[in-house]
């Protein structure tokens, strides 16, 4: 069985239910990130986005948002931010969908969704579980709807990975960089990629080598 197909089947077999979120996001002995760690990521994403769009953040799309953990942090900095979450967990959507504006969909379904445009697109701890073809198609969609920065936190083959390794796909960092750049993104900060919409408004020395 080919790696991409095997990964897709394993992903479909995963259950993103209440127990899953309790283990990886709430239980202090097994959770992946603390409250403070998530807050630092959110602060970085907001600062980077606002630096490049030259105004305050107004809209955020959070792909693979789970229970919408980023929302309270975003609102702490920008109380009037418009937040849209997307996740494949039926539990998360049924429990928090209405309250936190979370829609049911997978990364691979992004091209079929009517999403509008967003200053900041977040995809944190998601795409290292997503098959190759879905990443390529999904990134093309993100490049169209992101008018500012995409914060894409992804773990690679070179990283010492801890946490949820079920269906984790060990791709080299070069694979991701090539896929993101093919979609039109360019890296400007840790996990932060400027959208094609900003191509003509960035100075030469604002971009890393």
C-alpha positions, 0 to 999 in steps of 0.5 A, spaced: 500 500 500 502 506 498 504 511 503 499 516 501 493 512 501 495 508 507 496 515 511 489 517 508 486 510 511 489 511 518 487 518 518 480 516 517 480 511 522 482 516 528 477 518 532 477 526 534 472 525 540 471 528 547 477 523 549 482 525 544 481 532 546 481 531 553 488 527 552 492 531 548 489 538 550 486 538 557 490 533 561 496 536 564 500 529 564 499 528 556 497 535 553 501 537 547 501 545 549 500 549 555 495 555 555 502 560 555 505 556 549 498 557 545 498 564 547 505 565 544 503 562 538 497 567 537 501 573 539 506 571 534 501 570 528 497 577 530 504 581 530 506 578 524 500 579 520 499 586 522 506 588 521 505 586 513 497 588 512 499 595 516 492 595 520 489 591 526 487 584 524 480 583 523 478 576 520 481 569 522 480 562 518 483 556 523 483 550 519 483 544 523 481 548 529 479 542 534 475 545 539 477 552 537 483 553 542 485 559 538 479 563 539 479 566 546 487 568 545 485 571 539 479 575 542 484 577 548 488 581 543 483 583 538 476 582 541 472 584 535 476 579 531 471 575 526 473 567 527 471 561 523 474 554 524 474 548 520 475 541 523 473 534 521 471 532 528 464 531 529 464 532 536 468 538 536 463 541 531 457 539 535 459 541 542 462 548 540 460 549 533 455 554 534 458 557 540 465 558 536 463 558 529 466 552 527 464 548 521 465 541 519 470 539 514 477 536 512 483 539 509 482 536 503 475 539 502 477 546 502 477 547 495 469 545 495 468 550 501 465 557 500 470 561 505 471 568 503 477 572 504 481 572 511 487 576 514 490 570 517 489 563 516 491 558 521 493 551 520 496 549 527 499 541 528 494 539 522 498 537 515 503 532 518 497 528 518 494 530 511 495 526 505 500 529 499 494 530 494 490 534 499 495 538 502 497 540 495 490 542 493 488 545 500 494 550 499 492 552 493 485 554 496 489 557 502 493 561 497 487 564 494 483 566 500 489 568 505 490 576 504 495 576 509 499 571 513 498 564 513 501 561 520 502 553 518 505 550 524 508 543 521 512 538 524 517 534 519 522 528 519 527 532 522 524 534 528 524 530 535 516 529 535 512 527 541 505 527 542 500 524 537 504 519 532 498 516 530 497 517 522 503 522 523 507 522 516 514 524 516 515 528 511 522 532 510 522 540 511 524 541 504 517 537 502 513 542 505 517 548 503 516 546 496 509 545 497 508 552 500 512 556 495 508 552 489 502 555 492 505 562 492 507 562 499 513 565 502 516 564 509 517 571 513 517 568 520 517 562 524 511 558 521 509 564 518 508 565 510 506 571 506 500 570 501 501 571 494 496 578 495 502 581 499 507 579 493 508 587 491 508 590 498 514 587 501 521 590 501 527 586 499 530 586 506 523 584 509 524 577 506 529 571 509 534 568 504 
